[in-house]
Amino acid sequence: MMTTTSLLRLPVVRARTGLSRSSIYARVAAGTFPRPIAIGPRAVAWEKFLALDWGYVGKNVGSSEI
């Protein structure tokens, strides 16, 4: 049986987490936010359940701390 994974592009991840682009990538670099998946030569996306679960576990959404 094949399962499908929903992917979210950066504008959607920004809207749902309340984080800026630079904050998201800083947290990715720090290991505190899920890494994006390459979906093309110049395009990335995040797995929906990882990006949304991150916000629910209280990772200081919107704070300036990394």
Secondary structure as the mmCIF struct_conf table of DSSP 4:
data_model
#
loop_
_struct_conf.conf_type_id
_struct_conf.id
_struct_conf.beg_label_comp_id
_struct_conf.beg_label_asym_id
_struct_conf.beg_label_seq_id
_struct_conf.end_label_comp_id
_struct_conf.end_label_asym_id
_struct_conf.end_label_seq_id
STRN STRN1 LEU A 7 LEU A 8
HELX_RH_AL_P HELX_RH_AL_P1 LEU A 10 THR A 17
HELX_RH_AL_P HELX_RH_AL_P2 ARG A 21 ALA A 30
TURN_TY1_P TURN_TY1_P1 GLY A 31 GLY A 31
BEND BEND1 THR A 32 PHE A 33
HELX_LH_PP_P HELX_LH_PP_P1 PRO A 34 PRO A 36
STRN STRN2 ILE A 37 GLY A 40
TURN_TY1_P TURN_TY1_P2 PRO A 41 ARG A 42
STRN STRN3 ALA A 43 GLU A 47
HELX_RH_AL_P HELX_RH_AL_P3 LYS A 48 TYR A 56
TURN_TY1_P TURN_TY1_P3 VAL A 57 GLY A 58
TURN_TY1_P TURN_TY1_P4 VAL A 61 GLY A 62
BEND BEND2 SER A 64 SER A 64
#
